[in-house]
Amino acid sequence: MTFVPGTRLGVYEVRSMLGAGGMGEVYRARDTKLGRDVAVKVVSAGFAQDAERVARFQREAQLLATLNHPNIATIYGLEEAQGSQFLVMELVEGETLAERLRRPEGLRLPADGSGRPSGLPSDEALAIARQVADALQAAHEKSIIHRDLKPANIKITPDGTVKVLDFGLAKLVGPPEGGHYVQQDGRSVRLQPDLTASPTITSPAVMTGVGVLLGTAAYMSPEQAKGRPADKRSDVWGFGCVLYEMLTGKRPFDGEDLSDTLAAVLMREPDWHALPAQVPPQIVTLLKGCLEKDRQKRFADMSVAQFLLREQTPMTPAATVASAATAKANMWRRLAGPAAALVLAGVVGAAVWFATRPAEPRVARFPLTTANADALSINAFDRDLAITPDGSRVVYVGRGGAEILLRSLDQIAPISLARGLVRGVFIAPDGQWVGFVDNNRTLKRVAITGGPPLTVTALDGGS
């Protein structure tokens, strides 16, 4: 049912339609009781006739209402009027990220002179990405996944705050509950699995009408495209798609039609050469870890994205660096003559001071990047990483929590210390061995000072 301006839904007066989707229509409305503008999302009539579907919608609305995060649009309430269920939500002013990507002002132009915008300025893109990552992590901590992350569902307010919208396709993480039912002859008849826990694509053969595509093809994860259930790694994939599009101005997977787009998601790799040259290596690693087609190898948690985005180095084009270095060299040439006398006058005293000055420890700071199957696994409950006392090696849990890896700072690839379900990694004070807890809750250790083969033993000496 479509509502015209002036329609009253309880205390809410419809002002205009904001948009429509598979779950229903969204309107700008006025809360006449509290005197504020809100967004009202009305559930589609087809869903409203399904008692089990409505019950699950209510349960999900109650859970979504527990999300209290500055980067997620707030739900104010779940109401019913004129036979329609509707959500009352925070009205977020501003433009969507999709609109921002279509707006040419401020977009970066390619060096080839083609004149086609090729993405947002890097600093702006990463600032938006940080806020989206924070929003998704907050939702995942509440066991909520979005399932349809895309630029149209991300809004940017006039003050630069990013809000993730439309959890209408959100799914509770966990086993499916109930099913899809209709009332026939006074009894409930099951038609198909519950849509909130169903695969993204539902075959027309099991529908009462046409097939339903839950999600947007260009941003679907491969498992969704294959009709498998989504989990938080599906949101990690969607986040990677959005970040890639912000940096390059184009989608990582696209096609002329739905079938071609889904084929790209399943079979093709993004054009990594389209990324700007000044993107730091850890951001490239982030993108590749998010857009890994095998979700067993994909980054398993948005906290990895939060870390890499927080630790990224400034993006300075190589040409700018070269120009600055040349200017600095010319400045020193001009100052060399007048400064020579001052340098000579103070050289004796300076030499004595430096000779007797106590040596200070040298501090080095640098990123250590892991990717794909070798990436650090973080479970938020145990110690996942340890550093040897001399600072030369890092031991961490990788491969989705199934292996302990040792990475020397002067080596590119890590070596395996132990396999199986492992956690709680630590290093002995003398740096001679690594300890961990295996799946049987047994403390074990493996020496890291001798050569291969490496032998894992229990800490009490047993095997």
Salt bridges, closest charged atoms under 4 A:
ASP31 OD2 - ARG36 NE 3.90
ASP37 OD2 - ARG28 NH1 3.66
ASP37 OD1 - ARG30 NH1 3.14
ASP50 OD2 - HIS180 ND1 2.73
GLU60 OE2 - ARG56 NE 3.47
GLU90 OE2 - LYS163 NZ 3.33
GLU93 OE1 - ARG28 NH2 3.21
GLU95 OE2 - ARG103 NH2 2.65
GLU105 OE1 - ARG103 NH1 3.98
GLU124 OE2 - ARG100 NE 2.90
ASP148 OD2 - LYS150 NZ 3.58
ASP166 OD1 - LYS41 NZ 2.69
GLU177 OE1 - ARG56 NH1 3.54
GLU177 OE1 - ARG59 NH2 3.32
ASP194 OD2 - ARG56 NE 2.84
GLU223 OE2 - ARG295 NH1 3.84
GLU223 OE2 - ARG298 NH1 2.93
ASP231 OD2 - ARG233 NH2 2.69
ASP231 OD2 - ARG295 NH1 3.40
ASP235 OD2 - HIS140 NE2 2.87
ASP254 OD1 - ARG251 NH1 3.61
ASP260 OD1 - ARG268 NH2 2.77
ASP271 OD2 - LYS250 NZ 3.38
ASP301 OD2 - LYS232 NZ 2.92
GLU311 OE1 - ARG365 NH2 2.79
GLU360 OE2 - ARG357 NH2 3.41
ASP374 OD1 - ARG399 NH2 2.74
ASP382 OD1 - ARG423 NH1 3.30
GLU403 OE1 - ARG399 NE 2.65
GLU403 OE2 - ARG419 NE 3.51
ASP438 OD2 - LYS444 NZ 3.42
